[in-house]
């Protein structure tokens, strides 16, 4: 009860959204409901969020042209009052009588739309936006087609910002937003952000050019033949893609085949998928296995990188469950009890 006393009220959460002049709030959004949810976090803490649903309550009369009904959704942090996410549908400019999109004036350019969105982000999530970088911006939807200029006119713009740490991009966390070019209002906004991420410091990293030198010094960068797939599209007389075909060519290229492809930004060493220094697997050899005919299967497995460390196979000794696990895992098979004892045979 004490914790809930620190939260903003439902009416306050609704006011925060409906009074925000940056958001696209249709004048007919009269039916508004809100519910409070507790969000459990991975670190054991919890946050409270007001989820707000806004609707145009008017009944649709399909005998008229007035069929558009607005709706919008929003999420508000119940402690800080910051808007977490927002989405609103936009009216259609389709003219059913003339069966075409009506021409409307797009008052805001993409650059102006970006300024509107970023001004909003600085107010709502300033610390997150400060540690992010714009990675994508694109025209969101076609509002109508300009016959005179023979090209589509776009009515909205979308932007995506990826999280950064010490200027280095972290694409697993991001902020997104969309702005209507007609009204200059935000109709889509949200973010995916983990506040518990612990970043490794970038202090002391080598340059990208130096890392590339290390990368290319590994075995695998060479002149190779490869098969190149060529997709051909020819609509022909029908215009329905009936002329599609696939062709192939053998071409000569310089190509890197370095796997795994990770390079330590501190030492330049090649890293495995778990971050450890990569060591190329060598075929297993055993001092007590000498007959290639009698022990043919053992030699084949050894050449495939499946075997045991230590230099001895001990063919007369019973295999344990743990040893069998290791052997089978090397060839992608099942799992046994890991009780690696001499009696577990």
C-alpha positions in Angstrom: 0.0 0.0 0.0 2.9 2.4 0.8 4.5 1.7 -2.6 1.2 2.3 -4.4 0.8 5.6 -2.6 3.9 6.9 -4.6 2.2 6.3 -7.9 0.4 8.8 -10.1 -3.4 8.4 -10.3 -5.2 7.1 -13.3 -6.6 10.5 -14.2 -3.1 12.0 -14.0 -1.7 9.3 -16.3 -4.5 10.0 -18.9 -3.9 13.7 -18.6 -0.2 13.3 -19.3 -1.0 11.6 -22.6 -4.0 13.6 -23.8 -2.4 17.0 -23.0 0.9 16.3 -24.6 0.9 18.5 -27.7 3.6 16.4 -29.5 1.3 13.3 -29.8 -1.4 12.7 -32.4 -4.6 12.8 -30.3 -7.7 12.7 -32.5 -10.5 15.0 -31.2 -13.0 12.2 -31.2 -11.1 10.0 -28.7 -13.7 10.3 -26.0 -13.8 6.8 -24.6 -10.8 6.4 -22.4 -9.9 3.5 -20.0 -6.8 2.8 -18.1 -5.4 -0.2 -16.1 -2.4 -0.4 -13.7 0.0 -3.3 -14.1 3.0 -4.4 -12.1 6.0 -5.4 -14.2 8.5 -7.8 -12.6 12.1 -7.2 -13.7 14.9 -9.7 -14.0 16.8 -8.2 -11.2 14.0 -8.8 -8.7 12.6 -5.2 -8.7 9.3 -4.1 -10.1 7.9 -1.2 -12.0 4.3 0.0 -12.4 2.7 1.0 -15.7 -0.6 2.7 -16.6 -1.9 1.2 -19.9 -4.3 3.6 -21.5 -6.8 2.7 -24.2 -8.5 5.6 -26.2 -11.4 5.0 -28.6 -13.8 6.9 -30.8 -17.2 5.7 -29.4 -19.3 6.7 -32.4 -21.0 3.9 -34.2 -19.9 3.5 -37.8 -22.5 4.1 -40.5 -21.4 2.3 -43.6 -24.0 4.0 -45.7 -22.0 7.2 -45.5 -18.4 8.1 -46.3 -17.6 8.8 -42.6 -16.3 5.4 -41.6 -13.0 6.4 -40.0 -12.8 5.8 -36.3 -9.7 6.8 -34.3 -8.0 4.8 -31.6 -4.8 5.1 -29.7 -2.8 3.3 -27.0 -0.3 4.5 -24.5 1.8 3.3 -21.6 2.9 5.7 -18.8 5.4 5.0 -16.1 3.3 5.2 -12.9 6.2 6.6 -10.8 7.9 9.1 -13.1 5.0 10.0 -15.3 7.1 9.5 -18.4 5.4 8.2 -21.5 6.8 4.7 -22.3 5.0 4.1 -25.6 2.3 5.5 -27.8 0.5 4.5 -31.0 -2.4 6.2 -32.8 -4.0 5.3 -36.2 -4.1 8.0 -38.8 -7.1 9.0 -41.0 -7.3 7.7 -44.5 -7.4 10.3 -47.3 -9.0 7.9 -49.7 -12.0 9.4 -51.5 -14.5 6.5 -52.1 -16.6 8.5 -54.6 -13.6 9.3 -56.9 -11.8 6.0 -55.9 -8.5 7.7 -55.3 -6.4 9.3 -52.6 -7.1 13.0 -52.0 -4.2 15.4 -52.4 -3.2 16.9 -49.0 -0.4 19.2 -48.1 2.5 17.5 -46.3 3.7 20.5 -44.3 6.7 18.9 -42.6 9.9 17.5 -44.1 11.8 14.5 -42.8 14.3 16.8 -41.1 11.6 18.8 -39.4 9.9 15.6 -38.3 13.1 14.4 -36.8 13.5 17.6 -34.8 9.9 17.1 -33.5 10.6 13.6 -32.4 14.0 14.3 -30.8 12.5 17.3 -28.9 9.9 14.9 -27.5 12.6 12.2 -26.7 14.7 14.7 -24.8 11.8 15.5 -22.5 10.5 11.9 -22.0 13.7 9.8 -21.9 16.6 12.2 -21.9 19.2 9.9 -20.5 18.3 7.1 -22.9 18.2 9.4 -25.9 21.5 11.0 -24.9 23.1 7.5 -25.2 21.8 6.6 -28.6 22.5 7.2 -32.2 20.2 7.5 -35.3 20.6 4.4 -37.4 17.5 4.3 -39.7 15.2 6.9 -41.1 12.7 6.2 -43.9 9.4 7.3 -45.4 6.7 5.5 -43.6 3.6 5.4 -45.8 2.3 6.8 -49.1 -0.4 9.4 -48.4 -1.3 9.9 -52.1 0.2 9.7 -55.6 1.2 12.9 -57.4 0.1 12.4 -61.0 1.8 15.5 -62.3 5.2 14.5 -60.9 4.5 10.8 -61.5 5.7 9.8 -58.0 4.2 8.9 -54.6 4.0 11.4 -51.8 4.8 10.1 -48.4 2.9 11.3 -45.3 4.9 10.0 -42.4 8.5 9.5 -41.4 10.0 6.8 -39.1 13.3 6.9 -37.1 15.2 4.3 -35.2 18.0 5.0 -32.7 20.3 2.3 -31.3 21.8 2.5 -27.9 25.5 3.4 -27.5 28.1 3.1 -24.7 31.2 5.2 -24.9 30.2 6.0 -28.5 30.0 2.3 -29.4 26.7 1.0 -30.8 24.6 -1.6 -28.9 21.9 -2.6 -31.4 20.1 -4.9 -28.9 18.5 -1.8 -27.3 16.8 0.9 -29.3 14.3 3.8 -29.5 11.8 4.2 -32.3 9.3 6.9 -33.4 7.2 8.1 -36.3 5.9 11.6 -37.1 3.0 12.5 -39.4 4.1 14.9 -42.1 0.6 16.5 -42.4 0.1 17.5 -38.7 3.7 17.3 -37.4 2.4 15.0 -34.6 3.9 11.7 -33.3 1.8 8.7 -34.0 4.2 5.9 -33.0 6.8 5.8 -30.3 8.5 3.4 -27.9 11.8 1.8 -26.8 13.4 -1.4 -25.9 15.9 -0.8 -23.1 17.6 -2.9 -20.4 18.8 -0.8 -17.6 20.7 -3.7 -16.0 23.2 -4.2 -18.8 26.9 -4.0 -17.7 29.2 -2.9 -20.5 32.8 -3.8 -21.0 34.9 -0.7 -21.1 36.3 0.3 -24.5 39.4 1.8 -23.0 42.6 0.6 -24.6 41.0 -0.9 -27.8 43.0 -1.2 -31.0 41.9 0.6 -34.1 39.5 -0.9 -36.6 42.3 -0.9 -39.2 44.6 -2.8 -36.9 41.9 -5.3 -36.1 41.3 -5.9 -39.8 45.0 -6.6 -40.2 44.8 -9.2 -37.5 41.7 -10.7 -39.1 43.1 -11.0 -42.5 46.3 -12.5 -41.1 44.3 -15.6 -40.1 44.1 -18.6 -42.4 41.0 -18.4 -44.6 41.5 -15.2 -46.7 42.3 -16.4 -50.2 41.4 -16.5 -53.8 38.5 -18.8 -54.3 35.9 -20.0 -56.8 32.3 -19.6 -55.7 28.8 -20.2 -57.1 26.9 -17.0 -57.6 23.1 -17.1 -57.9 21.6 -14.7 -60.5 17.9 -13.9 -60.1 16.3 -12.7 -63.3 13.0 -10.8 -63.5 11.2 -10.3 -66.8 7.5 -9.6 -66.6 7.1 -10.1 -70.4 3.7 -9.5 -71.9 1.6 -10.5 -68.8 3.2 -8.1 -66.3 2.8 -10.7 -63.5 6.3 -11.9 -63.1 6.0 -14.9 -65.4 9.5 -14.3 -66.7 11.3 -15.1 -63.4 14.3 -17.4 -63.7 17.4 -18.4 -61.8 20.8 -18.8 -63.3 24.2 -19.6 -61.8 27.8 -18.6 -62.6 31.2 -19.7 -61.3 33.2 -16.6 -60.4 36.6 -16.0 -59.0 36.8 -13.8 -55.9 39.0 -12.9 -53.0 36.9 -14.0 -50.0 37.5 -14.3 -46.2 36.5 -17.6 -44.8 37.7 -17.0 -41.2 35.5 -18.7 -38.7 34.9 -17.9 -36.0 35.0 -14.3 -37.2 35.5 -12.5 -33.9 38.7 -10.5 -33.2 39.6 -9.3 -29.7 39.5 -5.4 -29.7 42.3 -5.4 -27.1 44.8 -8.1 -28.3 43.8 -8.8 -31.9 43.5 -12.5 -31.1 40.9 -14.6 -32.8 38.0 -15.3 -30.4 35.7 -18.3 -30.2 31.9 -17.9 -29.9 32.1 -17.8 -26.0 34.8 -15.1 -26.0 37.8 -17.3 -25.3 40.9 -17.3 -27.5 40.2 -19.6 -30.4 42.5 -22.6 -30.9 42.3 -24.6 -34.1 41.4 -28.2 -33.3 44.0 -30.7 -34.2 43.4 -34.4 -34.9 43.7 -36.5 -31.8 46.8 -38.7 -31.6 47.3 -41.7 -29.2 50.6 -43.3 -28.4 48.9 -46.6 -27.5 46.9 -46.8 -30.8 49.2 -47.8 -33.7 47.4 -50.3 -35.9 45.4 -48.4 -38.5 43.4 -51.5 -39.5 42.5 -52.8 -36.1 41.7 -49.3 -34.7 40.3 -47.8 -38.0 37.2 -46.3 -36.3 39.3 -44.6 -33.7 41.5 -43.0 -36.3 38.5 -41.8 -38.3 37.0 -40.2 -35.2 40.3 -38.6 -34.3 40.6 -37.1 -37.8 37.1 -35.6 -37.4 38.1 -34.0 -34.1 36.3 -36.5 -31.9 38.4 -38.1 -29.2 40.1 -37.7 -25.8 42.9 -35.5 -24.5 46.0 -36.9 -22.9 47.7 -38.7 -25.7 46.4 -42.2 -24.7 43.1 -43.9 -25.7 43.4 -46.9 -23.3 41.4 -49.3 -25.4 41.4 -52.1 -22.8 39.9 -49.9 -20.1 36.1 -49.6 -19.7 34.7 -46.3 -20.7 32.9 -44.2 -18.1 29.6 -42.4 -18.6 31.4 -39.0 -18.5 33.8 -40.1 -21.2 31.0 -41.4 -23.3 29.2 -38.1 -22.9 32.2 -36.2 -24.2 32.6 -38.6 -27.1 29.0 -38.4 -28.2 28.7 -34.7 -27.8 31.6 -34.4 -30.3 29.4 -36.0 -33.0 26.2 -34.3 -31.9 24.4 -37.2 -30.1 22.6 -37.7 -26.9 23.3 -37.2 -23.2 24.0 -39.7 -20.4 24.3 -39.5 -16.7 27.4 -37.4 -15.9 28.4 -39.6 -12.9 32.0 -40.0 -14.2 33.1 -42.9 -12.0 35.0 -46.0 -12.8 32.0 -48.2 -11.8 29.6 -46.3 -14.0 30.2 -48.3 -17.2 
